[in-house]
């Protein structure tokens, strides 16, 4: 079992505040203590994850302060981007980092994000896979034909040449179909526990492995699971983790409401309904599917993830617990890592 860090903050910091301190110092800690990678997302126009609109920018910054740890995008929403620019940027970061990048690609899910590329929304899934193939071709040094400013097709390749001969690729997946598609594509897989039980996760990973085996790719693939993480004593869980995660979920509910409005749907929920939903979700995360709890509980939980077929746990640490407490919790995560390695 490999251990990584994942960042997806919903904690808005006012201008001139040091909103990336936790990212920087946690990444340096993980780099010094043998963690696998640091994942940063792509989110737009919302407080939920809004500190991270560009994983290429955050990874480039982390490349200058780390030396060993992998730098990964979780995820690049490819239908919003030009695949040529994606390949160029990540090839540059690959050189800055000495060959440490990896990218998980996503098709996008929030309709309002597609103000960046409105024409891509309807066919976003097909565009994602087409774009991945383009990125792979460019990364391997091949040229592609594209129209220039006069509409005449020209052949282009990317510079600088990347440090790695092949770009490590993940696909961000939640549904059964996407798990199987990722396996058939011969890609690694990034998922989370937000909308699935341990039994569902185990079954989907089985489908992924079977599809991967039939893809012709070497190995058996690699499953990365994003898990909300805070390890501490019972008092710290009650006074720090629970209220922080509840506030985090409330921000996510607001985002889901925005998404529904963008789709032309009306969602009305009373404050009482919201609190009930949040209470149930907090109990589920802390009791059954997260790494939020005392060390021995989390040790047992990692065992369950391993039995389900997970290869790497990406610990989402910035869901609202204060900086000093998160940094102390990382020592417990490092203890877990050593136990499983």
HELIX and SHEET records of a PDB file:
HELIX    1   1 UNK A   21  UNK A   32  1                                  12    
HELIX    2   2 UNK A   55  UNK A   63  1                                   9    
HELIX    3   3 UNK A   78  UNK A   80  5                                   3    
HELIX    4   4 UNK A   83  UNK A   97  1                                  15    
HELIX    5   5 UNK A  111  UNK A  116  5                                   6    
HELIX    6   6 UNK A  118  UNK A  120  5                                   3    
HELIX    7   7 UNK A  124  UNK A  139  1                                  16    
HELIX    8   8 UNK A  176  UNK A  184  1                                   9    
HELIX    9   9 UNK A  198  UNK A  213  1                                  16    
HELIX   10  10 UNK A  234  UNK A  236  1                                   3    
HELIX   11  11 UNK A  237  UNK A  241  3                                   5    
HELIX   12  12 UNK A  242  UNK A  262  1                                  21    
HELIX   13  13 UNK A  271  UNK A  284  1                                  14    
HELIX   14  14 UNK A  285  UNK A  289  3                                   5    
HELIX   15  15 UNK A  295  UNK A  308  1                                  14    
HELIX   16  16 UNK A  323  UNK A  340  1                                  18    
SHEET    1   A 9 UNK A 291  UNK A 293  0                                        
SHEET    2   A 9 UNK A 223  UNK A 231  1                                        
SHEET    3   A 9 UNK A 188  UNK A 192  1                                        
SHEET    4   A 9 UNK A 168  UNK A 172  1                                        
SHEET    5   A 9 UNK A 101  UNK A 106  1                                        
SHEET    6   A 9 UNK A  70  UNK A  77  1                                        
SHEET    7   A 9 UNK A  37  UNK A  40  1                                        
SHEET    8   A 9 UNK A   2  UNK A   7  1                                        
SHEET    9   A 9 UNK A 312  UNK A 316  1                                        
SHEET    1   B 2 UNK A 144  UNK A 147  0                                        
SHEET    2   B 2 UNK A 153  UNK A 156 -1                                        
END                                                                             
